[in-house]
Amino acid sequence: MSNSSPPPPASNNLATKKLSFSTKLAYGAGDLGPAITANVLAFYLLVFFTNVAGLPAGLASNILLIGKVWDAINDPIVGVLSDRTSHPWGRRYPWIIYGGIPFGIFFFLQWIVPSTDRTALFWYYVAISILFNTAYTAVNLPYTALTPELTQDYNERTSLNSFRFAFSIGGSIFSLILALIIFAVFQNNPNQQYLVLGAICAVISVLPLYWCVWGTRKHVAAQLLENPEADNSTSLPLKEQLRIAFSNRPFLYVIGIYLFSWLGVQLTATIIPYFVVNWMQQPQYVFSLVAIAFKALP
């Protein structure tokens, strides 16, 4: 007879144990900051570049292009490095903890106009865009990878992601309401409007990241004690991952659908302020109301 003990029942196994409401709430809060910053940048950054910083539209759009191209490059790099990180806190948390403060600082620095020289402004915003997108990826990508490390149960993963998307959508709408209030208070000072919006959103975006770490780390640590090999698993080489991804036709269809639908959302969000304020000749707060209605649509 074998002396090995039988596996623990499912109810006592951390991989299938139901997560507490507080753990799910803390996990969901981790997506609040990325949602707020991404939404504010989508709706306000280009109009800030052209109407406040004084950059030509073509030059301003090139800043956004460079930032997005770099974001596409750094995503797989951070993903591989995160998978291979070895740390007593686990492989995901160091990225969130050390990346949280730079994430907030670089977001705020995008709303400063340090010079009147267009060339200097262009390169300043390019540098800040690259740094911000790096910090954004450093906190958001390891955060999303926490889901399978919190639970292996399909239903619990679904529940976790419902909390995540609730905070994401709620954060997006909240950021627009906050902008509406700030623009009404500082309606005669456009520079001050964006500076205050950037500062408040930076603080609000960073704090929930640490709530996420504090509220979920004990459960992840307990899972590591039960299965220490899980945190030491290494990912496939990047070239092999790309080969597998590009040979999966259903995956490519889904990526294509997501890409084109998201392009429509991003283009609409960028164009709305110019259409409402410059073409329709409406006050700034009307644009914020239109943006809130746009974001609240299912």
C-alpha positions in Angstrom: 0.0 0.0 0.0 1.1 3.5 -0.8 1.9 5.8 2.2 1.0 8.9 0.2 -1.9 10.8 1.7 -5.0 11.4 -0.5 -5.4 14.9 -2.0 -7.4 17.3 0.1 -11.0 17.7 -0.7 -12.0 20.4 -3.1 -13.6 22.5 -0.3 -10.2 22.7 1.5 -8.1 23.1 -1.6 -7.0 26.7 -2.2 -7.1 26.2 -5.9 -10.9 25.7 -5.8 -11.8 27.5 -2.6 -14.2 30.4 -3.0 -12.6 33.8 -2.6 -14.0 36.2 0.0 -15.9 39.3 -1.1 -13.0 41.5 0.3 -10.5 39.7 -1.8 -12.6 40.1 -5.0 -13.2 43.8 -4.1 -9.4 44.4 -3.6 -8.6 42.6 -6.9 -11.2 44.6 -8.8 -9.8 47.9 -7.4 -6.5 47.2 -9.1 -8.1 48.1 -12.5 -9.4 51.4 -11.3 -6.2 53.4 -11.8 -5.4 52.0 -15.3 -9.1 52.6 -16.3 -9.0 56.2 -15.1 -5.7 57.1 -16.7 -6.5 55.4 -20.0 -9.9 57.1 -20.2 -8.6 60.6 -19.4 -5.8 60.2 -21.9 -8.2 59.0 -24.7 -10.6 61.9 -24.2 -8.4 64.8 -23.2 -4.7 64.3 -24.1 -4.8 65.3 -27.8 -7.0 68.3 -27.2 -4.6 69.3 -24.4 -1.7 69.1 -26.7 -3.3 71.3 -29.4 -5.4 73.8 -27.4 -3.3 74.2 -24.2 0.3 73.2 -25.1 -0.1 74.8 -28.5 1.2 71.9 -30.7 0.0 71.5 -34.3 -2.4 68.6 -34.6 0.0 66.5 -36.8 2.8 66.9 -34.3 0.5 66.1 -31.4 -0.9 63.0 -33.0 2.7 61.7 -33.7 3.3 61.8 -29.9 0.3 59.5 -29.4 1.5 57.2 -32.2 5.0 56.9 -30.8 3.5 56.1 -27.3 1.2 53.4 -28.7 3.9 51.8 -30.8 6.2 51.6 -27.7 3.3 50.2 -25.7 2.9 47.4 -28.2 6.7 46.7 -27.9 6.9 46.7 -24.1 3.9 44.5 -23.5 5.5 41.2 -24.4 8.8 42.3 -22.8 7.2 43.0 -19.4 5.1 39.9 -19.8 8.1 37.6 -20.2 10.1 39.4 -17.4 7.1 39.2 -15.1 6.7 35.4 -15.7 10.4 35.0 -14.9 10.5 37.2 -11.8 11.5 35.4 -8.6 10.6 37.2 -5.4 9.4 36.4 -1.8 6.2 38.4 -2.5 5.5 36.4 -5.7 6.4 37.2 -9.3 3.6 39.8 -9.9 3.5 42.0 -6.8 7.0 43.6 -7.1 6.0 45.0 -10.4 2.8 46.6 -9.0 4.5 47.9 -5.8 7.5 49.4 -7.5 5.7 50.6 -10.6 2.8 52.2 -8.8 4.4 55.5 -7.9 6.2 56.1 -11.3 2.9 55.3 -12.9 1.2 58.2 -11.1 4.1 60.6 -11.5 4.5 60.1 -15.3 0.8 60.4 -15.8 0.8 63.8 -14.0 3.8 65.0 -15.9 1.9 64.7 -19.2 -0.2 67.7 -18.2 2.6 70.1 -17.7 3.7 72.7 -20.3 7.4 73.2 -19.5 8.3 75.3 -22.6 6.9 77.4 -25.4 9.2 75.9 -28.0 7.3 73.4 -30.1 10.3 71.1 -30.7 11.2 71.0 -27.0 7.6 70.3 -26.1 7.4 67.5 -28.7 10.4 65.6 -27.4 9.3 66.2 -23.8 5.9 64.7 -24.4 7.4 61.8 -26.4 9.8 61.0 -23.5 7.0 61.2 -20.9 4.7 59.1 -23.1 7.3 56.4 -23.4 7.9 56.4 -19.6 4.2 56.5 -18.8 3.4 53.6 -21.1 6.2 51.6 -19.6 5.0 52.2 -16.1 1.4 51.5 -17.2 2.4 48.1 -18.6 4.6 47.4 -15.5 1.6 47.6 -13.2 -1.3 46.6 -15.4 0.0 43.5 -17.1 1.2 41.7 -13.9 -2.1 42.8 -12.3 -4.2 41.1 -15.0 -1.9 38.0 -14.6 -2.9 37.7 -10.9 -6.3 36.1 -11.8 -5.0 32.5 -12.3 -2.7 32.9 -9.3 -5.7 33.7 -7.1 -7.8 30.8 -8.1 -7.9 27.9 -10.6 -11.7 27.7 -10.4 -13.5 28.7 -13.6 -16.5 30.3 -11.8 -14.3 32.2 -9.3 -12.2 33.6 -12.2 -15.4 34.7 -13.9 -16.4 36.4 -10.7 -13.0 38.1 -10.3 -13.2 39.5 -13.7 -16.7 40.8 -13.1 -15.4 42.8 -10.2 -12.5 44.0 -12.3 -14.7 45.2 -15.2 -17.1 46.9 -12.7 -14.2 49.0 -11.4 -12.9 49.6 -14.9 -16.2 50.9 -16.3 -17.0 52.7 -13.0 -13.5 54.4 -13.0 -13.9 55.5 -16.6 -17.3 57.2 -15.9 -16.0 58.6 -12.6 -13.0 60.2 -14.4 -15.4 62.0 -16.8 -17.6 63.3 -14.0 -14.5 64.5 -12.2 -13.3 66.3 -15.3 -16.8 67.9 -15.6 -16.6 69.3 -12.1 -13.0 70.5 -12.4 -13.6 72.2 -15.8 -16.6 74.0 -14.2 -14.6 75.2 -11.3 -11.6 76.4 -13.4 -13.5 77.3 -16.5 -11.4 80.5 -17.1 -8.0 78.8 -16.8 -7.6 75.9 -19.3 -4.0 75.2 -18.1 -5.2 74.9 -14.5 -8.0 72.6 -15.6 -5.8 69.9 -17.0 -3.1 70.3 -14.3 -5.7 69.8 -11.5 -7.3 66.9 -13.4 -3.9 65.2 -13.9 -2.9 65.6 -10.2 -6.2 64.3 -8.7 -6.4 61.4 -11.2 -2.8 60.5 -10.5 -3.4 60.1 -6.8 -6.7 58.3 -7.2 -5.1 55.9 -9.7 -2.2 54.9 -7.6 -3.8 54.2 -4.2 -6.1 51.3 -5.4 -3.1 49.5 -6.7 -1.8 49.1 -3.2 -5.2 48.2 -2.0 -5.1 45.4 -4.5 -1.7 44.2 -3.3 -2.8 44.4 0.4 -6.1 42.7 -0.1 -5.0 39.8 -2.3 -1.4 39.0 -1.2 -2.3 36.7 1.6 -4.4 34.4 -0.6 -1.6 34.3 -3.3 1.0 33.6 -0.5 -1.2 30.8 0.8 -1.5 29.3 -2.7 2.3 29.5 -3.0 2.8 27.6 0.2 0.5 24.9 -1.0 2.1 24.7 -4.5 5.5 26.4 -4.4 6.3 25.2 -8.0 3.6 27.4 -9.4 5.6 30.6 -9.0 8.7 29.1 -10.5 7.1 28.1 -13.8 8.8 29.5 -16.8 7.1 30.7 -19.9 7.8 29.5 -23.4 10.3 31.5 -25.4 8.8 34.7 -27.0 9.3 33.4 -30.5 7.5 30.2 -29.7 4.6 32.1 -28.1 4.2 34.2 -31.2 4.3 31.2 -33.4 1.5 29.5 -31.4 -0.6 32.7 -31.3 -0.3 33.4 -35.1 -1.2 29.8 -36.0 -4.4 29.9 -33.9 -7.0 31.2 -36.4 -9.9 31.7 -33.9 -7.6 33.7 -31.7 -6.7 35.9 -34.7 -10.3 36.5 -35.5 -11.0 37.6 -31.9 -7.9 39.9 -31.9 -9.1 41.4 -35.2 -12.6 42.1 -33.9 -11.2 43.6 -30.8 -8.7 45.7 -32.7 -11.2 47.3 -35.1 -13.9 47.8 -32.5 -11.3 49.5 -30.1 -10.1 51.6 -33.0 -13.6 53.0 -33.4 -13.9 53.7 -29.7 -10.5 55.4 -29.5 -11.1 57.5 -32.6 -14.5 58.6 -31.4 -13.2 59.6 -28.0 -10.4 61.6 -29.5 -12.6 63.5 -32.0 -15.6 64.3 -29.7 -14.0 67.3 -28.0 -13.2 69.0 -31.3 -16.6 68.2 -32.8 -18.5 69.5 -29.7 -16.4 72.5 -28.8 -14.9 73.7 -32.1 -17.6 72.6 -34.6 -20.8 72.9 -32.6 -19.4 75.9 -30.6 -20.6 74.4 -27.3 -19.0 75.1 -23.9 -16.4 72.6 -22.5 -18.8 71.1 -20.0 -21.1 70.1 -22.8 -18.3 68.0 -24.3 -17.9 66.3 -20.8 -21.6 65.5 -20.8 -21.4 64.0 -24.3 -18.4 61.9 -23.2 -20.2 60.6 -20.2 -23.2 59.6 -22.3 -20.8 57.9 -24.8 -18.9 56.0 -22.1 -22.1 54.9 -20.4 -23.5 53.3 -23.5 -23.5 49.5 -23.3 
